Amino acid sequence: MEAITSIKPVLAVSVSLVFILLIIANRKRPNLREGSTFLAAIIKLGIVASMIPAVLGNKELVYNLIDVLPGIGIAFRVDSLGLLFALVSSSLWIVTSAYSIGYMRGLKEHSQTRYFCFFALALSATVGVAFSANLLTLYLFYEMLSFATYPLVTHHQDMESRSSGRKYLLYIVGTSVGLVLPAMLICYNMTGTLEFSMQGIFAGTEHKATITVLLLMLVLGFAKVAIMPLHSWLPAAMVAPTPVSALLHAVAVVKVGAFSVLRVLTGVFGINLLTNLHLGTVICYIAAFTVLAASLIALSQDGLKRRLAFSTIGQLSYIVLGVALLSPKGMIGGMLHIAMHAFGKITLFFCAGAIFVATGKKNISEMVGIGKRMPVTMIAFFIGSLSVIGLPPCGGFISKWNLVLGTLEADQMVMLFVLLGSSMLNAAYFFPIVYKAFFCTPEEAMFENKVEEAPIWCVAPLVLTAVASIVLFFYPQPFLRLARMTVAGMLGG
């Protein structure tokens, strides 16, 4: 694969950092402040999209910023997997920014300038993770994201949000410092490099026990992926405003965790080493437990955002499980699920926020008959549910179809039943919400039979992402092509 030196990855990372100054400068002029946010998001997406032709042409864009130690530095590399993730995050930043206007203004939230500044900082860190050329660069941007999202999680500044914020940092920073950092030092000591490679960085002669411990340290250390038992920070973070929850669950934080684990599996250890040592199966069972346990817990949650939070925990492990299958279809399905789950889940969170803005309701038991008052919102919720469950005509079907085929390729029948069983559990905790929203008796309905949606800035983004979920079923490109390119490169095809 040809490497081309280009400043574009640095520009994609830094554009939102520069625009933070404009956001602060316009803090007393909300329209200009949000206009700066939109402009930054559009420029970032434009820079990321401009790299598609080169990557699809089997080229990599690289840029070495600074050398830290021999064989390691702060460096960027745009390959097919990184571009896939960057496209998802940068495109959804635009719709999340639009939604934030309706939500934050609709509820007259305080500290909106601070909110938009840290939102921009978080997206800069996210793209930095996507374009990292080595484990050190990825680690630095991973930590940057942790601290950038802390003020967003604790936005309300009350006792509950501060307690949740402490838990948030304890889990995601504690694990990265306690597990990832020492594992990274050990890897560098053993190999002399931290550069991601299609074949991994190990020679294959190391002791299996050493490789197994390092693998578990890195997989569990990137706790943003919320693999059990390091998951409870995610439901706790639901005290944040709903646009932040959408950022956490679909655009940035949890997907950075999943992406980091994918980089570790494929770029640090490599498919051949994991296959030879049968370590993919170990990760599969850890992910499978998380998928099933999170789905079962979601069934018992009455708070809509908490149900969505536990759903996210399970869905993230689909991504890890798919790559850990080490079969071509499984890896394609896992990588593709980054995009498909993002559009479906962000739709669901947008709907939850719109319901809260319009009615003040947070609990599912209080939403009986809400489909008659907010039909557009609840239809979008139904579409988002279909995508997360993995049913046509939504994009989630494409990724889960590949995951199922991947279990057959890998001859992992247990994982096949895990995927099918968890999809039925997904339906069990989503469909009753939709059914009770539309099909209830007049006596059961808690809302008057009149249409009264949330403000247009809340409704338009959720309609857009719901439509995108359907479009991705019929046209999953370029995400599918990028995933296939990534897998072909790993397998030497």
NUDO-285071 format. One line per 8 residues: their letters; for each residue x negated, y, z of C-alpha. Coordinates in nm, 3 decimals. Layout:
<rs>
a	X/Y/Z | ...
</rs>
This chain:
<rs>
meaitsik	0.000/0.000/0.000 | -0.147/0.335/-0.106 | -0.201/0.595/0.167 | -0.159/0.964/0.081 | -0.272/1.240/0.315 | 0.021/1.478/0.368 | 0.113/1.749/0.618 | 0.483/1.663/0.586
pvlavsvs	0.508/1.437/0.895 | 0.354/1.712/1.110 | 0.599/1.966/0.966 | 0.893/1.733/1.030 | 0.790/1.700/1.394 | 0.707/2.067/1.455 | 0.993/2.246/1.278 | 1.233/2.216/1.571
lvfillii	0.955/2.325/1.812 | 0.912/2.649/1.616 | 1.286/2.713/1.609 | 1.308/2.688/1.988 | 1.161/3.038/1.992 | 1.446/3.161/1.770 | 1.704/2.990/1.988 | 1.562/3.164/2.297
anrkrpnl	1.541/3.498/2.116 | 1.910/3.476/2.026 | 2.027/3.360/2.370 | 2.268/3.656/2.399 | 2.400/3.607/2.045 | 2.563/3.261/2.040 | 2.640/3.259/1.669 | 2.279/3.331/1.575
regstfla	2.157/3.086/1.838 | 2.362/2.801/1.696 | 2.278/2.918/1.344 | 1.909/2.874/1.431 | 1.985/2.521/1.551 | 2.161/2.434/1.227 | 1.883/2.583/1.015 | 1.619/2.384/1.204
aiiklgiv	1.822/2.063/1.166 | 1.875/2.116/0.793 | 1.505/2.195/0.731 | 1.400/1.890/0.934 | 1.634/1.663/0.735 | 1.509/1.818/0.411 | 1.145/1.747/0.499 | 1.225/1.390/0.603
asmipavl	1.434/1.327/0.290 | 1.156/1.465/0.068 | 0.938/1.171/0.175 | 1.184/0.907/0.047 | 1.053/0.891/-0.315 | 0.692/0.836/-0.202 | 0.784/0.564/0.049 | 1.015/0.388/-0.196
gnkelvyn	0.724/0.407/-0.441 | 0.526/0.185/-0.203 | 0.317/0.469/-0.060 | 0.249/0.580/0.297 | 0.211/0.944/0.403 | -0.062/0.980/0.666 | -0.213/1.266/0.862 | -0.480/1.244/1.132
lidvlpgi	-0.437/1.532/1.375 | -0.721/1.469/1.621 | -0.953/1.184/1.719 | -0.941/1.099/2.089 | -1.164/0.790/2.109 | -1.333/0.566/1.850 | -1.055/0.387/1.664 | -0.777/0.591/1.821
giafrvds	-0.635/0.941/1.783 | -0.320/1.150/1.752 | -0.213/1.048/1.404 | 0.099/1.021/1.191 | 0.203/0.764/0.933 | 0.529/0.755/0.741 | 0.622/0.402/0.635 | 0.958/0.245/0.548
lgllfalv	1.054/0.158/0.908 | 0.960/0.498/1.045 | 1.141/0.675/0.763 | 1.457/0.470/0.827 | 1.464/0.583/1.189 | 1.377/0.944/1.108 | 1.657/0.964/0.851 | 1.910/0.844/1.108
ssslwivt	1.799/1.083/1.381 | 1.752/1.392/1.164 | 2.085/1.352/0.980 | 2.284/1.294/1.298 | 2.124/1.596/1.464 | 2.322/1.817/1.226 | 2.661/1.671/1.315 | 2.573/1.652/1.685
saysigym	2.482/2.021/1.680 | 2.819/2.104/1.524 | 2.995/1.891/1.783 | 2.798/2.059/2.062 | 2.941/2.398/1.963 | 3.299/2.277/1.998 | 3.230/2.091/2.321 | 3.012/2.344/2.502
rglkehsq	3.223/2.645/2.403 | 3.550/2.459/2.453 | 3.459/2.383/2.814 | 3.275/2.717/2.863 | 2.965/2.530/2.980 | 2.682/2.719/3.148 | 2.317/2.738/3.032 | 2.399/2.672/2.667
tryfcffa	2.070/2.824/2.545 | 1.872/2.586/2.766 | 2.086/2.301/2.635 | 2.012/2.377/2.267 | 1.639/2.431/2.338 | 1.591/2.092/2.502 | 1.812/1.932/2.238 | 1.570/2.059/1.971
lalsatvg	1.270/1.946/2.176 | 1.421/1.597/2.207 | 1.465/1.565/1.831 | 1.107/1.677/1.775 | 0.988/1.399/2.007 | 1.216/1.147/1.835 | 1.073/1.215/1.490 | 0.726/1.208/1.645
vafsanll	0.792/0.854/1.766 | 0.923/0.755/1.422 | 0.611/0.880/1.245 | 0.349/0.767/1.498 | 0.056/0.583/1.342 | -0.060/0.417/1.662 | 0.050/0.316/2.008 | -0.111/0.617/2.180
tlylfyem	0.073/0.871/1.963 | 0.399/0.682/2.010 | 0.346/0.674/2.387 | 0.286/1.049/2.407 | 0.601/1.135/2.212 | 0.795/0.873/2.410 | 0.702/1.051/2.733 | 0.774/1.390/2.577
lsfatypl	1.126/1.269/2.501 | 1.173/1.146/2.859 | 1.098/1.488/3.006 | 1.284/1.677/2.731 | 1.607/1.488/2.801 | 1.589/1.516/3.181 | 1.732/1.874/3.184 | 2.010/1.753/2.953
vthhqdme	2.104/1.464/3.182 | 2.107/1.697/3.484 | 2.283/1.978/3.294 | 2.567/2.019/3.546 | 2.315/2.072/3.830 | 2.539/1.912/4.092 | 2.445/1.640/4.339 | 2.564/1.356/4.114
srssgrky	2.375/1.476/3.808 | 2.053/1.534/4.006 | 2.076/1.187/4.159 | 2.133/1.037/3.814 | 1.843/1.241/3.676 | 1.607/1.103/3.938 | 1.718/0.750/3.854 | 1.674/0.827/3.486
llyivgts	1.313/0.938/3.529 | 1.234/0.662/3.778 | 1.330/0.393/3.529 | 1.206/0.530/3.198 | 0.891/0.709/3.320 | 0.812/0.463/3.598 | 0.818/0.168/3.359 | 0.619/0.343/3.086
vglvlpam	0.346/0.453/3.329 | 0.352/0.129/3.528 | 0.373/-0.117/3.239 | 0.309/0.042/2.897 | 0.005/0.248/2.995 | -0.196/-0.039/3.152 | -0.090/-0.274/2.870 | -0.209/-0.017/2.618
licynmtg	-0.548/0.009/2.792 | -0.583/-0.370/2.795 | -0.494/-0.391/2.425 | -0.756/-0.127/2.340 | -1.018/-0.305/2.550 | -0.943/-0.637/2.374 | -0.918/-0.510/2.016 | -1.090/-0.171/1.996
tlefsmqg	-0.787/-0.014/1.828 | -0.423/0.082/1.882 | -0.341/0.143/1.515 | -0.020/-0.025/1.400 | -0.081/-0.298/1.144 | 0.152/-0.518/0.939 | -0.041/-0.820/1.067 | -0.082/-0.697/1.425
ifagtehk	-0.405/-0.594/1.595 | -0.496/-0.922/1.768 | -0.729/-1.182/1.618 | -0.505/-1.474/1.717 | -0.775/-1.638/1.931 | -0.661/-1.483/2.259 | -0.510/-1.694/2.539 | -0.135/-1.740/2.508
atitvlll	-0.081/-1.642/2.872 | -0.260/-1.310/2.820 | -0.061/-1.231/2.504 | 0.265/-1.329/2.677 | 0.202/-1.100/2.974 | 0.107/-0.810/2.744 | 0.416/-0.867/2.532 | 0.649/-0.863/2.833
mlvlgfak	0.477/-0.554/2.976 | 0.528/-0.362/2.652 | 0.883/-0.483/2.581 | 1.006/-0.417/2.936 | 0.792/-0.104/2.974 | 0.980/0.074/2.696 | 1.286/0.080/2.923 | 1.478/0.319/2.698
vaimplhs	1.587/0.004/2.513 | 1.778/-0.084/2.835 | 1.701/-0.455/2.843 | 1.831/-0.605/3.167 | 1.741/-0.570/3.450 | 1.594/-0.229/3.352 | 1.924/-0.092/3.225 | 2.105/0.086/3.507
wlpaamva	1.962/0.430/3.418 | 2.188/0.433/3.112 | 2.531/0.420/3.282 | 2.398/0.664/3.544 | 2.307/0.912/3.270 | 2.673/0.934/3.166 | 2.716/1.228/3.405 | 2.567/1.441/3.125
ptpvsall	2.788/1.636/2.879 | 2.927/1.413/2.605 | 2.705/1.554/2.325 | 2.408/1.455/2.542 | 2.558/1.108/2.584 | 2.588/1.088/2.206 | 2.224/1.198/2.179 | 2.122/0.933/2.434
havavvkv	2.319/0.649/2.274 | 2.305/0.708/1.901 | 2.048/0.962/1.791 | 1.744/0.964/2.015 | 1.673/0.805/2.351 | 1.793/0.446/2.332 | 1.702/0.416/1.964 | 1.351/0.538/2.048
gafsvlrv	1.336/0.252/2.298 | 1.453/-0.002/2.040 | 1.223/0.142/1.773 | 0.925/0.130/2.012 | 0.991/-0.237/2.087 | 1.016/-0.308/1.714 | 0.680/-0.136/1.659 | 0.526/-0.343/1.938
ltgvfgin	0.660/-0.671/1.802 | 0.567/-0.605/1.441 | 0.276/-0.358/1.455 | 0.086/-0.464/1.768 | 0.143/-0.840/1.790 | 0.255/-0.918/1.436 | 0.502/-1.173/1.304 | 0.242/-1.449/1.249
lltnlhlg	0.105/-1.435/1.604 | 0.453/-1.435/1.759 | 0.551/-1.729/1.538 | 0.239/-1.932/1.616 | 0.278/-1.881/1.992 | 0.660/-1.923/1.984 | 0.700/-1.594/2.168 | 0.985/-1.472/1.949
tvicyiaa	1.212/-1.724/2.121 | 1.123/-1.580/2.463 | 1.229/-1.230/2.355 | 1.541/-1.375/2.188 | 1.664/-1.526/2.515 | 1.595/-1.208/2.712 | 1.788/-1.007/2.452 | 2.069/-1.264/2.434
ftvlaasl	2.123/-1.247/2.810 | 2.146/-0.868/2.790 | 2.392/-0.886/2.499 | 2.632/-1.117/2.683 | 2.600/-0.969/3.032 | 2.648/-0.611/2.911 | 2.953/-0.710/2.706 | 3.113/-0.881/3.005
ialsqdgl	3.047/-0.583/3.232 | 3.193/-0.348/2.970 | 3.524/-0.534/2.993 | 3.567/-0.425/3.355 | 3.493/-0.053/3.309 | 3.783/0.192/3.322 | 3.573/0.501/3.255 | 3.554/0.537/2.876
krrlafst	3.195/0.665/2.871 | 3.081/0.389/3.108 | 3.242/0.126/2.884 | 3.063/0.278/2.587 | 2.739/0.283/2.790 | 2.747/-0.090/2.861 | 2.846/-0.151/2.500 | 2.530/0.036/2.397
igqlsyiv	2.315/-0.178/2.626 | 2.440/-0.489/2.447 | 2.412/-0.341/2.099 | 2.050/-0.234/2.152 | 1.957/-0.593/2.227 | 2.106/-0.694/1.889 | 1.822/-0.491/1.735 | 1.557/-0.659/1.949
lgvallsp	1.710/-1.004/1.900 | 1.720/-0.964/1.522 | 1.349/-0.885/1.495 | 1.258/-1.149/1.756 | 1.422/-1.415/1.535 | 1.118/-1.362/1.306 | 1.326/-1.461/1.004 | 1.359/-1.223/0.705
kgmiggml	1.736/-1.177/0.731 | 1.723/-1.145/1.109 | 1.459/-0.871/1.094 | 1.650/-0.687/0.820 | 1.967/-0.708/1.028 | 1.793/-0.581/1.340 | 1.634/-0.284/1.161 | 1.954/-0.204/0.975
hiamhafg	2.149/-0.209/1.302 | 1.952/0.100/1.411 | 2.142/0.299/1.150 | 2.476/0.118/1.151 | 2.517/0.125/1.528 | 2.412/0.491/1.538 | 2.696/0.608/1.314 | 2.957/0.387/1.481
kitlffca	2.859/0.465/1.840 | 2.819/0.838/1.790 | 3.173/0.840/1.651 | 3.300/0.673/1.968 | 3.122/0.920/2.194 | 3.246/1.213/1.990 | 3.598/1.078/2.036 | 3.549/1.042/2.412
gaifvatg	3.432/1.402/2.432 | 3.718/1.529/2.217 | 3.966/1.354/2.445 | 3.808/1.515/2.750 | 3.805/1.862/2.592 | 4.170/1.834/2.486 | 4.318/1.652/2.787 | 4.059/1.638/3.067
kknisemv	4.097/1.257/3.078 | 3.798/1.028/3.133 | 3.957/0.694/3.222 | 4.099/0.443/2.976 | 4.399/0.378/3.205 | 4.497/0.744/3.160 | 4.495/0.730/2.780 | 4.808/0.524/2.712
gigkrmpv	4.991/0.680/2.419 | 4.715/0.930/2.340 | 4.718/0.824/1.974 | 5.046/1.013/1.930 | 4.889/1.335/2.055 | 4.545/1.292/1.898 | 4.598/1.066/1.593 | 4.289/1.184/1.401
tmiaffig	4.062/1.128/1.698 | 4.199/0.782/1.776 | 4.190/0.669/1.412 | 3.822/0.770/1.410 | 3.781/0.577/1.736 | 3.930/0.270/1.567 | 3.686/0.303/1.275 | 3.391/0.344/1.512
slsviglp	3.509/0.036/1.702 | 3.523/-0.169/1.382 | 3.165/-0.072/1.301 | 3.030/-0.160/1.647 | 3.223/-0.490/1.650 | 3.089/-0.567/1.303 | 3.407/-0.585/1.096 | 3.467/-0.457/0.742
pcggfisk	3.504/-0.205/0.595 | 3.237/-0.049/0.819 | 2.858/-0.051/0.804 | 2.821/-0.254/1.122 | 2.942/-0.555/0.925 | 2.635/-0.539/0.697 | 2.384/-0.543/0.982 | 2.564/-0.813/1.180
wnlvlgtl	2.606/-1.026/0.866 | 2.230/-1.019/0.819 | 2.178/-1.099/1.187 | 2.403/-1.405/1.159 | 2.219/-1.520/0.846 | 1.894/-1.462/1.033 | 1.994/-1.707/1.308 | 2.060/-1.971/1.043
eadqmvml	1.725/-1.901/0.872 | 1.548/-1.935/1.207 | 1.752/-2.245/1.299 | 1.858/-2.071/1.622 | 2.212/-2.201/1.669 | 2.226/-2.077/2.029 | 2.166/-1.722/1.904 | 2.436/-1.769/1.642
fvllgssm	2.691/-1.844/1.914 | 2.561/-1.550/2.119 | 2.620/-1.314/1.827 | 2.966/-1.450/1.747 | 3.071/-1.466/2.112 | 2.950/-1.115/2.188 | 3.134/-0.978/1.883 | 3.455/-1.125/2.021
lnaayffp	3.378/-0.958/2.354 | 3.321/-0.630/2.166 | 3.670/-0.666/2.021 | 3.810/-0.750/2.364 | 3.691/-0.423/2.518 | 3.763/-0.193/2.222 | 4.088/-0.308/2.062 | 4.308/-0.276/2.375
ivykaffc	4.213/0.094/2.393 | 4.332/0.150/2.035 | 4.642/-0.066/2.079 | 4.760/0.116/2.392 | 4.685/0.451/2.229 | 4.931/0.390/1.945 | 5.160/0.102/2.042 | 5.322/0.170/2.376
tpeeamfe	5.680/0.221/2.488 | 5.804/0.576/2.553 | 5.813/0.490/2.924 | 5.445/0.390/2.924 | 5.323/0.691/2.726 | 5.137/0.951/2.931 | 5.147/1.221/2.662 | 5.419/1.412/2.483
nkveeapi	5.491/1.308/2.127 | 5.325/1.609/1.965 | 4.997/1.647/1.781 | 4.740/1.851/1.973 | 4.382/1.772/1.877 | 4.059/1.913/2.022 | 3.900/2.222/1.857 | 3.794/2.178/1.496
wcvaplvl	3.422/2.184/1.590 | 3.489/1.870/1.794 | 3.715/1.692/1.545 | 3.528/1.759/1.218 | 3.202/1.586/1.325 | 3.381/1.271/1.445 | 3.575/1.251/1.120 | 3.250/1.291/0.926
tavasivl	3.069/1.014/1.116 | 3.372/0.784/1.092 | 3.382/0.834/0.714 | 3.005/0.775/0.702 | 3.054/0.441/0.881 | 3.289/0.333/0.602 | 3.062/0.468/0.327 | 2.773/0.265/0.470
ffypqpfl	2.972/-0.054/0.414 | 2.996/0.013/0.040 | 2.661/0.189/0.003 | 2.412/0.089/0.277 | 2.123/0.242/0.082 | 1.865/0.376/0.146 | 1.863/0.210/0.490 | 1.896/-0.142/0.351
rlarmtva	1.622/-0.091/0.095 | 1.387/0.054/0.358 | 1.453/-0.241/0.591 | 1.387/-0.488/0.310 | 1.064/-0.309/0.219 | 0.948/-0.324/0.580 | 1.014/-0.697/0.611 | 0.855/-0.771/0.273
gmlgg	0.540/-0.589/0.383 | 0.524/-0.783/0.709 | 0.565/-1.115/0.534 | 0.321/-1.024/0.258 | 0.594/-1.023/-0.007
</rs>
